[in-house]
Amino acid sequence: MTEQKDHEDLQVVLKRWSEGVEKSLSKHPERKPAFVNTSGIPVRRLYTPLDDAGFDYISEIGLPGEYPFTRGVQPTMYRGRYWTMRQYAGFASAEESNRRYRFLLDQGQTGLSVAFDLPTQIGYDSDNEMAIGEVGKVGVAIDSLKDMEILFNKIPLDKVSTSMTINAPAAVLLAMYIAVAEKQGISAEKLRGTIQNDILKEYSSRGTYIYPPKPSMRIITDIFSYCAKKVPQWNTISISGYHIREAGSTAVQEVAFTLANGIAYVQAALEAGLDVDTFGPRLSFFFNAHLDFLEEIAKYRAARRLWAEIMKERFKAKNPKSMMIRFHTQTAGCTLTAQQPKNNIVRVAFQALSAVLGGTQSLHTNSMDEALCLPSEEAVQIALRSQQLIAYEIGVADTVDPLAGSYYVEDLTREIYKRAETYIQQIDEMGGAVEAIEKGFIQREIQDSAYKYQREIEREERIVVGLNRFRVEEKKPTNLLRVDPSVRVSQVESLKKLKSERDSARVEKSLTGLKQVAQGKENLMPLILEAVRGYATLGEICDVLREVFGEYQQVNTLG
């Protein structure tokens, strides 16, 4: 029979089936008057080959490792090698974090992922009054190259891949990492890893910005240019949808706003005179693995296709590697509950599975106790074991893109693609992501979605097990991991000692040189690296750039 005849027969059968179902609903009603996913996309009762009619398999889906990369960026995916298994870690002092890293590597982790404390993230040393009460709390305190040397003590940087969640001061932390490698006798050419370096989402979703958008974009493109020549294996940016989703966006908004930011970075690099195929292959992305299992899988597939088309058609990339979305995934911290925290083990496992089925290159699994405290070693080990169970025991990594061809997944992939593309067109009409952020558009869209989601939970239209249904009486948790406030005292003492022992004239000369270059148009990275090598502190370097560039003031999105 012909395909057309098959579809005609199916239409007849489906019509009969649907009429029968409608008649039965008076006796057996469905759970909800309407089913929609977290992006507001209606979920039909049934998907069939009719939903796939009219689309072109080669142009829309294709084969793994080939444009448009919907099915994955490598032809054999996990049959060749598993995704990089990371655990985001860092707290208190560099010594304590170093012990955690070595524990994780001993447990089979294959890459490091560094969490920095809030003062480090916004360019303050631990002795700054702005750092009081925050030193070492949500990550490790890094004030100078000396701390970085301790953080990676006995960890060979040519053998591990390191991801650093750092944005506004990303150039400084990258310079410190390069300098530590030099002290280990390792050249920058051998370093593998990623700096997040994604400032645009800080303005809309997270808040750890320092400088205004334009000088921030200059720093980012300086990093692109420097690494293309000096650190060729390094991923110079991780364009992050994760924090956009954590702030309350939908899956569609996560894709749209992340790729809109990516467009802005590519455009800025081109305007700085860089070739798209020089820096394009080193762009990477960072997505959230949220609760709607099938929506998340479709989201990753849609994002790959959309970015491939953007790079090829808008930016005229020729190198297929420039068109690939290579992405790290982290399970959704915002979905973890302090109530019945062991439920989080199951949530995280399902979220991790969606990332693997969606074709991630790197994965972090959250720990069950993160809604209560910094994760314990036991909780971290369970989270890592969740990844290892997915990899080694359940068979989903044995074939490429195993849910391809699912009528629902393919339909949802196309719908997310179309809705995200519409958002990007809207942002283009505003002048791009920077302008959309400055006008407060992206912030308002995220805020509206977050409010809607929270109201659904409060009204019990969205069930969170253990939170608004299936509650139990629980004992107050004990033995929670807390950071000792004395960490700041030891950091301040270390800073005093460092400043008394370093070559002050060298530091002053390097900072003066950095200021002069910041006032001009030369690349900032060589000057930052020189200051770091002389043990200028993070705060000193960032203060020089604050003096030249100023500080960003957030736009009011409520007016």
HELIX and SHEET records of a PDB file:
HELIX    1   1 GLU A    3  SER A   24  1                                  22    
HELIX    2   2 PRO A   49  ASP A   52  5                                   4    
HELIX    3   3 TYR A   57  GLU A   60  1                                   4    
HELIX    4   4 MET A   77  ARG A   79  5                                   3    
HELIX    5   5 ALA A   94  ASP A  106  1                                  13    
HELIX    6   6 LEU A  118  GLN A  121  1                                   4    
HELIX    7   7 GLU A  129  ALA A  131  5                                   3    
HELIX    8   8 LEU A  145  LEU A  151  1                                   7    
HELIX    9   9 ALA A  170  LYS A  183  1                                  14    
HELIX   10  10 ALA A  188  LYS A  190  5                                   3    
HELIX   11  11 LEU A  200  LYS A  201  1                                   2    
HELIX   12  12 GLU A  202  ARG A  206  3                                   5    
HELIX   13  13 PRO A  213  LYS A  230  1                                  18    
HELIX   14  14 TYR A  242  GLU A  246  1                                   5    
HELIX   15  15 ALA A  251  GLU A  271  1                                  21    
HELIX   16  16 VAL A  276  PHE A  279  1                                   4    
HELIX   17  17 GLY A  280  ARG A  282  5                                   3    
HELIX   18  18 PHE A  293  GLU A  309  1                                  17    
HELIX   19  19 ILE A  310  ARG A  314  3                                   5    
HELIX   20  20 PRO A  320  MET A  323  1                                   4    
HELIX   21  21 GLY A  333  THR A  335  5                                   3    
HELIX   22  22 ASN A  343  LEU A  357  1                                  15    
HELIX   23  23 GLU A  377  TYR A  392  1                                  16    
HELIX   24  24 TYR A  407  MET A  430  1                                  24    
HELIX   25  25 ALA A  433  GLU A  438  1                                   6    
HELIX   26  26 PHE A  441  GLU A  458  1                                  18    
HELIX   27  27 SER A  486  GLU A  501  1                                  16    
HELIX   28  28 SER A  504  GLN A  519  1                                  16    
HELIX   29  29 MET A  525  ARG A  533  1                                   9    
HELIX   30  30 LEU A  538  PHE A  549  1                                  12    
SHEET    1   A 9 TRP A 234  ASN A 235  0                                        
SHEET    2   A 9 ARG A 192  ILE A 195  1                                        
SHEET    3   A 9 SER A 161  THR A 165  1                                        
SHEET    4   A 9 GLY A 111  ALA A 115  1                                        
SHEET    5   A 9 THR A  84  ALA A  89  1                                        
SHEET    6   A 9 SER A 362  HIS A 364  1                                        
SHEET    7   A 9 PHE A 327  THR A 331  1                                        
SHEET    8   A 9 LEU A 283  ALA A 289  1                                        
SHEET    9   A 9 ILE A 237  SER A 240  1                                        
END                                                                             
